[in-house]
Amino acid sequence: MKRFLPRTALLFILGATAFSSFAATTSPNVWDGLQPDRDQVIASLNIVELLKRHHYNKPPLNDERSAKIYDSYLKTLDPARMYFTAADIDQFAPWRTQFDDFLKSGELEPGFTIYKRHLDRLKERLDFALATLNKGVDKMDFNTDESLEIDREKSPWAKDSTALDDLWRKKVKDEVLRLKIAGKDNKAIQEQLTKRYKNQLMRLEQTRSEDIFQAYINAFAQTYDPHTQYLSPDSAENFDINMSLSLEGIGAVLQSDNDYVKVVRLVPAGPAEKSKQIATSDKIIGVAQGKGEMVDVVGWRLDEVVKLIRGPKGSQVRLEVIPSTNAPNDQTSKIVTITREAVKLEDQAAKKSEITIDHEGKNYKLGIIDVPAFYLDFKAYRAGDPDYKSTTRDVKKLIAELQKDKVDGIVIDLRNNGGGSLQEATELTGLFIDQGPTVLVRNSDGRVDVLNDDEGKAFYTGPMTVLVNRLSASASEIFAGAMQDYHRALIVGGQTFGKGTVQTIQPLNHGELKLTLAKFYRVSGQSTQHQGVIPDIAYPSIVDDKEIGESALPDSMPWDTIKPALKAQADPFKPFLDQLRTRHDARTEHNADFVYARERLALAQELMKEKTVSLNEAKRRAQQTSIENRQLAMENALRKSKGQEPLKELKKEDENTLPEEDKTKPQDDAYLTESGHILIDYLNLDSQVAKH
């Protein structure tokens, strides 16, 4: 769906700059002289015009939009309200409704002024933190009963620098305490944090005009939707846009999370996934090249961390990672070594397996088809190679083999499948329906394009379920949605990601603009955007939907509906859904894997609600011990159910992947086997009705 807009859409005009910024209140710094250049002004005007003409929503650039830009920019620069003072905000406030006018006229000075004030304040805070550390970590008193507010997104801005001093005294104390509990001594803590803050100061001095421009223009662009983004010339070169910051080197999708870089998704068959040492929501706090020195990256920008992680194929990168399985205040980390390589098409190929299920005293044989991605060898396909690889061709071959083995039904496993080729999603749908529409694409001008399967008769007409989770996205949602709308398969698992928009890349005179210009809709007329696909029968999630997924992103476009492309058909599953859910609940109420997943998610959600953290060491250690005891009890209950020896303590080095994600033994995968039980339940219920 990648296409380019006509060059005539660009405006090559240069607005006169007549803005005089207010003077900074701090002493001169190296960034004070940074100013927007002519190329940036032209690029900003081009972006304004492109969004006005071609963005899917075409929302007006007015005072209301200006307020959103202002809020977005402040949140980008100071998400926890730890740098700006109330006086700074009072100075910026008159601009709140003027950014629309500034952008239309090519006036970038306000954005630069706010950013440079942010750098001033950041330097003050880092200087303060270093001064606090210089007094000695051993001088800090962890016996007093005080706390730090950790959720400050909606807190009042600090009254003045004195209030910020107290806030940062507690912040430094908290960082020291986290490392103490992680087992580091005072000397190591002092060295690590001193080095971290000095590195951040050094990076401040390397700030370029382009860094400011990119941050400001993205605060503007991303008020339209989270996938509309300006890429500076460097970023355009470093990022694979269509994979949403997918790193060619290790195969991980990353995003910023305050001072940390967090893993959002692992690319199927990528080096990170193969390592089995990194999981969704892990935080990367250090990066080293080969056997070189580990560089602390806490507080770094995402693009800077990406540059360190990427590298030549075959080279090694070492990552220091805080596992997502840690308690929120547990800074215990581990070192992971990964060999960089490109993801090979054959490694992402669909695979089959067979499982035998004992269901109510009778054995059933089911086929499992694991589809990690929607892939297509475009080069071979365009060259006319009759043996080109694609998801659809591979799945068709696997189904034929399973049918020869006389399986009773098939489970299509789309867990963690982040999407890929739209063509493949359409053609794979065609294997299971006679013919008809597969997905609708609504463009920014309101035109709806209907993609169809015209092959005729379905290749497989037998019973099937489709297993999805929160990390099933894009093309996966198109296929799962079509299977649900055609009533062709029961959809089981978790609510999917909700990525239902189409982006294009438009080259600019300076950098590139990725903008959203279309939206996907299911044949029922429902958008896959924001809501994703809701399963017929829900399983406990391995991640918190409020943290991962389209709905977790700011300013994500809403779910909506258009005119359906498919007439309503009788739903063969509907009469049995209540019974199927009742049987599923009874079967999984005490199933160790399902209990484990439910309890893990409940604990994570409970801890996420905490707004403050104690700075009293005894209380903090007691809380940490309590959390770890709960985690250990969950882990051992699971191990006991599988006949394994209980652990005496949590193994943080290798307990990073939950059972649901381990697909090496399909027969032992509780989510797969339960999907089989649900399918067999339906077959039995349906046959009973047919007999009567």
C-alpha positions in Angstrom: 0.0 0.0 0.0 3.0 2.3 -0.2 2.6 4.9 -2.9 3.8 8.5 -3.5 1.8 11.6 -3.8 2.4 13.9 -6.8 5.2 16.4 -6.4 2.7 19.2 -7.2 1.3 18.7 -3.8 4.4 20.4 -2.3 4.6 24.1 -1.6 8.0 25.6 -2.2 7.5 28.8 -0.3 9.4 30.5 2.4 7.5 32.5 5.0 9.2 35.6 6.4 10.3 35.1 10.0 9.4 38.0 12.2 9.4 36.4 15.6 11.5 37.6 18.5 11.7 35.0 21.2 11.8 35.9 24.8 15.2 35.7 26.5 16.1 32.6 28.4 16.4 33.1 32.1 19.6 31.0 32.4 23.3 31.6 31.6 24.3 31.0 27.9 24.7 27.5 26.7 26.0 26.0 23.5 22.5 25.5 22.1 21.3 29.0 22.6 22.3 30.0 19.1 20.5 27.2 17.3 18.0 28.5 14.8 15.8 26.9 12.1 17.3 27.0 8.6 15.7 27.7 5.3 15.3 24.0 4.4 13.5 23.3 7.6 11.1 26.2 7.1 10.3 25.0 3.6 9.8 21.4 4.9 7.5 22.6 7.6 5.3 24.4 5.0 5.3 21.4 2.8 4.2 19.2 5.7 1.3 21.6 6.6 0.1 21.5 3.0 0.5 17.7 2.6 -1.5 17.0 5.8 -4.2 19.5 4.8 -4.7 17.9 1.4 -3.9 14.2 1.9 -4.2 13.1 5.5 -7.1 10.6 5.9 -9.0 12.9 8.3 -8.0 16.3 6.9 -8.7 18.0 10.2 -8.4 21.8 10.1 -5.3 23.5 11.4 -7.0 25.9 13.8 -6.8 27.1 17.4 -8.1 23.7 18.7 -5.4 21.9 16.8 -2.9 24.5 18.1 -3.8 23.6 21.7 -3.2 19.9 20.9 0.1 20.7 19.4 1.1 22.7 22.4 0.1 19.9 24.8 1.8 17.3 22.7 5.0 19.2 22.5 5.2 19.7 26.3 4.4 16.0 26.8 7.2 15.1 24.4 9.7 17.2 26.2 8.6 16.8 29.8 6.2 13.8 30.1 6.7 13.5 33.9 6.7 17.3 34.5 10.2 17.1 36.0 11.9 19.9 34.1 9.7 23.0 33.4 8.5 25.2 36.2 5.1 26.8 36.5 6.8 30.1 35.5 8.0 28.5 32.3 4.6 27.3 31.5 3.1 30.8 32.2 5.5 32.2 29.7 4.6 29.6 27.0 0.9 29.9 27.6 0.1 32.8 25.3 1.3 30.6 22.3 -1.2 27.8 23.2 -3.6 28.9 20.4 -1.1 30.4 18.0 0.8 27.3 16.7 -1.6 27.0 13.8 -0.7 30.5 12.7 3.0 29.9 13.3 3.0 26.7 11.2 1.0 28.2 8.3 3.5 31.1 8.0 6.6 28.9 8.4 7.4 30.4 11.8 9.5 27.9 13.7 11.0 30.1 16.4 8.4 29.3 19.1 9.1 25.6 18.8 12.8 26.3 19.0 12.5 28.6 22.0 10.5 26.0 24.1 12.9 23.3 23.2 16.0 25.4 24.2 14.3 26.3 27.5 13.8 22.5 28.0 17.5 22.0 27.4 18.3 24.7 29.9 16.2 23.1 32.6 17.5 19.6 31.8 21.0 20.8 32.3 20.1 22.4 35.6 18.6 19.1 36.7 21.5 17.0 35.6 23.9 19.4 37.4 21.8 19.1 40.5 21.7 15.3 40.3 25.5 15.2 39.9 26.0 17.5 42.9 23.7 15.3 45.0 25.7 12.2 44.0 29.0 14.0 44.8 27.9 14.3 48.4 28.2 10.5 48.5 25.7 7.8 48.1 26.6 6.5 51.6 25.4 9.8 53.1 21.8 9.2 51.9 19.3 8.3 54.6 17.0 5.5 53.6 15.4 5.2 57.1 13.2 8.2 56.7 9.6 7.7 55.8 9.1 9.6 52.5 7.9 8.7 49.1 8.3 9.8 45.5 5.4 10.4 43.1 6.0 8.2 40.1 2.9 9.0 38.0 3.3 12.7 37.4 1.7 13.0 34.0 -1.2 15.1 35.4 0.6 16.6 38.4 0.9 20.4 38.8 4.0 21.9 37.4 6.7 22.6 40.0 6.3 26.1 41.5 10.0 27.0 41.1 13.5 25.5 41.1 13.4 24.9 44.8 10.4 22.6 44.3 12.3 20.9 41.5 15.3 20.4 43.7 13.2 18.5 46.2 11.6 16.4 43.5 15.0 15.6 42.0 16.5 14.8 45.4 13.9 12.2 45.8 14.4 11.0 42.1 18.1 10.5 42.6 17.4 8.8 45.9 15.0 6.4 44.2 17.5 5.5 41.5 20.1 4.8 44.1 17.7 2.6 46.1 16.6 0.7 43.1 20.3 -0.2 42.4 20.9 -1.1 46.0 18.0 -3.5 46.0 19.4 -4.9 42.7 22.5 -5.9 44.7 25.0 -3.1 43.7 27.3 -1.6 46.4 27.6 2.2 47.0 30.7 2.6 45.0 29.3 0.9 41.9 26.0 2.8 42.2 27.9 6.2 42.5 30.0 5.3 39.5 27.1 4.1 37.3 24.8 7.1 38.0 27.6 9.7 37.8 28.6 8.3 34.4 24.9 8.2 33.3 24.3 11.9 34.2 27.6 13.0 32.7 26.9 11.2 29.5 23.5 12.9 29.3 25.1 16.3 29.8 27.6 15.5 27.0 24.8 14.6 24.7 22.9 17.8 25.5 25.9 19.7 24.1 25.7 17.8 20.9 22.1 18.9 20.2 21.6 20.1 16.6 19.0 22.3 15.0 17.7 19.2 13.3 17.0 17.5 16.7 14.8 20.5 17.7 13.0 20.6 14.3 12.2 16.9 14.3 10.8 17.0 17.8 8.7 20.1 17.2 7.3 19.0 13.8 6.5 15.5 15.1 4.6 17.1 18.1 2.5 18.7 15.3 2.3 15.7 12.9 1.4 13.2 15.6 -1.7 15.1 16.7 -3.3 13.8 13.5 -2.6 10.2 14.4 0.4 8.3 15.9 1.6 6.9 12.6 1.9 10.2 10.9 5.5 11.2 11.4 8.3 13.4 10.1 11.6 11.8 9.6 14.8 13.9 9.4 17.3 12.9 6.7 19.2 10.8 9.2 16.1 9.1 10.6 14.7 8.4 7.1 17.9 6.5 6.4 18.0 4.6 9.7 14.4 3.5 10.1 12.4 1.0 8.2 9.1 2.9 8.2 6.7 0.2 7.1 7.8 -2.0 10.0 7.2 0.8 12.5 10.8 1.2 13.7 11.7 -2.4 13.1 15.4 -2.9 13.5 17.1 -4.8 10.7 19.9 -5.8 13.1 18.1 -7.7 15.9 14.4 -7.9 14.8 12.7 -5.9 17.5 10.1 -3.1 17.4 11.0 -0.5 20.0 9.4 2.6 21.5 10.3 5.3 24.0 8.9 4.9 27.5 9.9 8.0 29.5 13.6 7.5 30.2 13.7 4.0 28.8 13.5 2.2 25.5 10.9 -0.6 25.6 10.5 -3.7 23.4 7.0 -3.6 21.9 7.2 -6.6 19.6 9.7 -9.2 18.3 9.9 -9.8 14.6 9.1 -13.4 13.9 12.2 -15.5 13.2 14.4 -12.5 14.0 17.6 -12.7 16.0 16.0 -11.3 19.2 13.1 -13.9 19.1 15.5 -16.7 18.3 17.6 -15.8 21.3 14.7 -16.6 23.7 16.2 -14.0 26.0 14.2 -10.9 25.2 10.4 -10.5 25.6 7.8 -7.9 25.0 7.9 -5.0 27.5 11.6 -5.6 28.4 13.5 -2.4 28.9 16.9 -1.9 27.2 19.2 0.1 29.5 22.6 -0.6 28.0 24.2 -1.3 24.5 27.7 -2.6 23.8 29.4 -3.5 20.5 30.8 -7.0 20.6 33.0 -7.3 23.7 33.3 -3.5 23.9 32.2 -1.3 26.8 28.5 -1.2 27.8 27.0 2.2 27.1 24.3 3.3 29.5 21.3 4.5 27.4 18.8 5.5 30.1 17.5 8.9 29.1 18.6 8.6 25.5 16.4 9.4 22.5 15.0 6.3 20.7 16.8 7.1 17.4 20.1 7.4 19.3 19.6 3.9 20.9 18.6 2.5 17.5 21.9 3.7 15.9 23.9 1.8 18.6 21.9 -1.4 18.2 22.1 -1.5 14.4 25.2 -2.7 12.8 26.8 -5.0 10.1 25.3 -8.4 9.5 27.1 -11.1 11.4 28.4 -8.7 14.1 27.4 -9.0 17.7 25.6 -6.6 20.0 25.3 -6.9 23.7 22.2 -5.5 25.4 21.7 -4.9 29.1 18.0 -5.6 29.7 15.6 -5.2 32.6 13.1 -8.1 32.1 9.4 -7.3 32.0 8.9 -10.1 34.6 10.7 -8.0 37.2 8.6 -6.1 39.8 8.3 -2.4 38.8 11.0 -1.3 41.2 13.3 -4.2 40.5 16.3 -2.9 38.5 18.0 -6.4 38.3 19.3 -6.7 34.8 20.9 -9.2 32.6 23.2 -9.1 29.6 22.0 -10.6 26.3 24.3 -11.2 23.3 22.7 -11.2 19.9 24.3 -11.7 16.5 22.9 -9.2 14.0 21.3 -10.7 10.9 18.6 -10.0 8.3 15.4 -12.0 8.9 15.3 -14.7 6.3 12.1 -15.5 4.4 12.4 -19.2 4.9 12.7 -18.7 8.7 9.3 -16.9 8.6 7.7 -19.6 6.6 4.4 -21.2 7.8 4.9 -24.5 9.6 2.6 -27.4 10.4 2.3 -29.8 13.3 -0.3 -32.2 14.6 -1.6 -32.7 18.0 -3.8 -35.5 19.5 -6.5 -34.3 22.0 -8.3 -36.5 24.4 -11.7 -34.9 24.5 -14.4 -36.5 26.7 -12.8 -39.9 26.3 -12.2 -39.8 22.6 -9.1 -39.0 20.7 -9.1 -36.3 18.0 -6.3 -35.4 15.6 -5.9 -31.7 14.8 -3.6 -29.9 12.4 -1.8 -26.7 13.6 -0.6 -24.2 11.0 1.7 -21.6 12.6 1.8 -18.4 10.4 4.5 -16.0 11.8 4.1 -13.4 9.1 2.3 -12.6 5.8 5.3 -12.8 3.5 5.8 -12.8 -0.3 9.0 -13.0 -2.2 8.3 -10.0 -4.4 11.5 -10.3 -6.4 10.8 -13.8 -7.5 7.1 -13.1 -7.9 7.8 -10.1 -10.3 10.4 -12.1 -12.2 7.8 -14.7 -13.0 9.5 -17.5 -11.0 6.8 -20.3 -10.7 8.3 -21.4 -7.4 8.2 -18.0 -5.6 7.5 -18.3 -1.8 4.4 -16.9 -0.2 2.3 -17.4 2.9 -0.7 -18.6 0.8 1.2 -21.1 -1.3 2.9 -22.5 1.8 -0.3 -22.8 3.8 -2.1 -24.4 0.9 0.6 -27.1 0.7 0.5 -27.7 4.5 -3.3 -28.0 4.4 -3.1 -30.6 1.7 -0.6 -32.6 3.8 -2.8 -32.4 6.9 -5.8 -33.5 4.9 -3.9 -36.6 3.7 -3.3 -37.3 7.4 -7.1 -37.1 7.9 -7.1 -34.4 10.6 -10.4 -33.6 12.3 -9.9 -29.9 12.0 -7.3 -27.1 11.7 -6.1 -24.4 14.0 -4.5 -21.3 12.3 -2.0 -19.8 14.8 -1.6 -16.0 14.2 -0.2 -15.2 17.7 2.5 -12.5 17.5 2.0 -12.1 13.7 2.5 -8.4 13.1 1.3 -8.5 9.5 3.1 -8.0 6.2 1.8 -8.3 2.7 -1.8 -7.2 2.2 -2.0 -9.2 -1.0 -1.2 -12.3 1.0 -3.9 -11.6 3.6 -6.4 -11.4 0.7 -5.2 -14.5 -1.0 -5.0 -16.6 2.2 -8.6 -15.6 2.9 -9.4 -17.0 -0.6 -8.3 -20.5 0.5 -11.2 -20.7 2.9 -14.1 -18.9 1.0 -15.6 -19.6 -2.4 -15.2 -16.1 -3.6 -16.1 -12.5 -2.6 -14.7 -9.4 -1.0 -11.8 -9.8 1.5 -11.1 -6.2 2.8 -12.2 -2.7 2.1 -9.8 0.3 1.9 -11.3 3.7 2.4 -9.2 6.6 1.1 -8.9 10.2 2.2 -11.3 11.3 -0.5 -14.0 8.9 0.8 -13.6 6.4 -2.1 -13.8 2.8 -1.0 -11.7 0.2 -2.9 -12.9 -3.4 -2.5 -10.2 -6.2 -2.7 -11.7 -9.4 -3.8 -10.9 -13.1 -4.0 -12.0 -14.3 -7.5 -10.5 -17.8 -7.4 -13.8 -19.5 -7.1 -14.2 -22.6 -4.9 -12.6 -22.7 -1.5 -9.6 -24.9 -1.1 -10.4 -26.0 2.5 -14.0 -26.2 3.7 -13.3 -28.2 6.9 -13.7 -27.0 10.5 -11.2 -24.5 11.8 -10.3 -22.0 14.6 -8.0 -19.0 14.3 -5.9 -18.2 17.4 -4.9 -14.6 17.9 -3.4 -12.3 20.6 -2.7 -8.7 21.3 0.4 -8.8 19.1 -1.6 -10.0 16.0 -1.7 -6.9 13.9 -2.5 -5.4 10.5 -2.7 -8.2 7.8 -3.4 -10.7 10.6 -6.4 -8.7 11.6 -7.7 -8.5 8.0 -7.5 -12.3 7.7 -9.0 -13.0 11.2 -11.7 -10.4 10.6 -12.7 -12.0 7.2 -12.8 -15.4 8.8 -15.1 -14.1 11.5 -17.3 -12.1 9.1 -17.7 -15.1 6.7 -18.4 -17.2 9.8 -15.7 -19.4 8.4 -13.8 -20.0 11.7 -14.2 -19.5 15.4 -11.8 -16.7 16.5 -10.2 -17.4 19.9 -7.5 -15.8 22.0 -7.0 -12.1 22.8 -8.2 -8.9 21.3 -5.9 -8.0 18.5 -3.6 -4.9 18.1 -6.0 -2.6 16.3 -3.7 -1.3 13.5 -6.1 -0.5 10.8 -4.6 2.4 8.9 -2.5 2.7 5.7 0.6 5.0 5.5 2.6 6.3 2.6 6.0 7.9 2.5 6.3 11.3 0.8 9.9 12.6 0.1 10.4 16.3 1.1 13.0 18.8 0.2 14.4 17.9 3.6 13.6 14.5 5.1 10.4 12.5 4.6 6.9 12.5 5.8 5.0 9.3 6.6 1.3 10.1 6.6 -1.9 8.1 7.0 -4.0 8.3 3.9 -6.4 5.3 4.1 -8.1 3.0 6.5 -8.9 -0.7 6.4 -12.4 -2.1 6.9 -13.7 -5.6 7.2 -16.2 -6.9 4.8 -18.8 -6.4 7.5 -18.0 -2.6 7.3 -16.3 -2.6 10.7 -12.9 -0.9 11.0 -10.0 -3.0 12.3 -8.6 0.3 13.6 -8.3 0.8 17.4 -10.6 -2.0 18.4 -9.0 -4.8 16.4 -10.7 -8.1 16.2 -12.7 -9.2 19.2 -12.4 -13.0 19.6 -15.5 -15.2 19.9 -14.0 -16.8 23.0 -11.4 -14.8 25.0 -8.2 -16.1 26.6 -6.2 -14.2 29.3 -3.7 -11.8 27.7 0.0 -12.0 28.2 0.3 -8.2 28.0 -1.8 -5.3 29.4 -4.0 -4.0 26.6 -3.7 -0.5 28.1 0.1 -0.6 27.6 0.4 -2.4 24.2 -1.8 -1.9 21.2 -3.2 0.8 19.0 -5.6 2.0 21.7 -2.6 2.6 24.0 -1.1 5.2 21.5 -2.0 8.9 21.9 -4.3 10.4 19.3 -5.0 7.0 17.7 -7.8 7.2 15.1 -11.1 5.8 16.3 -13.0 2.7 15.4 -15.9 3.3 13.0 -18.0 1.5 10.4 -18.9 2.0 6.7 -21.4 0.3 4.4 -20.7 -3.5 4.5 -19.6 -5.3 1.3 -21.1 -8.6 2.4 -24.8 -9.4 3.0 -25.6 -10.7 6.4 -25.4 -14.5 6.5 -26.6 -17.1 9.0 -24.0 -17.5 11.7 -23.5 -21.2 12.4 -21.5 -20.5 15.6 -24.0 -18.1 17.3 -26.4 -20.7 18.7 -23.5 -22.5 20.4 -21.4 -19.6 21.6 -22.8 -19.5 25.2 -22.3 -23.2 25.6 -18.8 -23.1 24.1 -17.8 -20.3 26.5 -19.3 -22.2 29.5 -17.4 -25.3 28.6 -14.2 -23.3 28.0 -14.5 -21.5 31.3 -15.1 -24.8 33.1 -12.1 -26.4 31.4 -9.7 -23.6 32.0 -10.8 -22.4 35.5 -8.1 -24.6 37.1 -5.9 -25.1 34.1 -2.4 -24.1 35.4 -1.4 -22.2 32.3 -4.5 -20.1 32.2 -4.4 -19.5 35.9 -0.8 -18.4 35.6 -1.6 -16.0 32.8 -4.6 -14.5 34.6 -2.6 -14.1 37.8 0.4 -12.6 36.1 -1.7 -10.0 34.3 -3.7 -9.2 37.4 -0.5 -8.6 39.4 1.0 -6.4 36.6 -2.2 -4.3 36.5 -2.3 -4.0 40.3 1.3 -2.7 40.3 0.6 -0.3 37.4 -2.0 1.5 39.5 0.6 2.5 42.1 1.1 6.3 42.0 3.9 6.6 44.6 6.9 4.6 45.7 8.4 4.5 49.2 12.0 5.7 49.7 12.3 3.8 52.9 14.7 0.9 52.3 13.1 -1.5 54.8 9.6 -0.9 53.3 10.8 -1.1 49.8 12.6 -4.4 50.4 9.5 -5.8 52.1 7.4 -4.8 49.2 9.9 -6.3 46.8 10.0 -9.5 48.7 6.2 -9.7 48.8 6.0 -9.2 45.0 8.7 -11.8 44.4 7.0 -14.3 46.7 3.8 -13.9 44.8 5.6 -14.4 41.5 7.5 -17.4 42.8 4.2 -19.0 44.0 2.7 -18.5 40.6 5.8 -20.0 38.9 5.9 -23.0 41.2 2.2 -23.7 40.8 2.8 -23.9 37.0 5.9 -26.0 37.4 4.1 -28.4 39.8 1.3 -28.9 37.2 3.9 -30.0 34.6 5.7 -32.3 37.0 8.8 -30.0 37.4 10.8 -29.4 40.5 9.8 -26.1 42.3 12.2 -23.2 42.3 13.7 -21.9 45.6 14.0 -18.4 44.0 13.0 -16.7 40.8 15.3 -17.4 37.9 15.5 -14.0 36.2 17.9 -15.1 33.6 15.6 -17.5 31.8 12.0 -16.8 32.9 11.2 -14.2 30.3 8.9 -16.0 28.0 5.5 -17.1 29.1 4.2 -20.6 28.3 1.8 -19.2 25.7 4.7 -17.9 23.6 6.7 -21.2 23.6 5.6 -22.8 20.3 8.3 -25.4 20.2 6.0 -28.2 21.6 2.5 -27.6 20.3 1.1 -30.5 22.3 2.3 -28.8 25.5 0.9 -25.4 24.5 -2.2 -24.9 26.6 -3.6 -22.2 24.3 -3.3 -24.4 21.3 -4.8 -27.4 22.9 -7.7 -25.4 24.3 -8.3 -24.0 20.8 -8.6 -27.6 19.7 -11.0 -28.4 22.5 -13.3 -25.5 21.5 -13.3 -26.6 17.9 -14.2 -30.2 18.9 -16.9 -28.9 21.3 -18.5 -27.0 18.4 -18.3 -30.1 16.1 -20.0 -32.2 18.7 -22.7 -29.7 19.5 -23.4 -29.1 15.8 -23.6 -32.8 15.1 -26.0 -33.3 17.9 -28.3 -30.7 16.5 -28.0 -32.2 13.0 -29.1 -35.6 14.4 -32.2 -34.1 15.8 
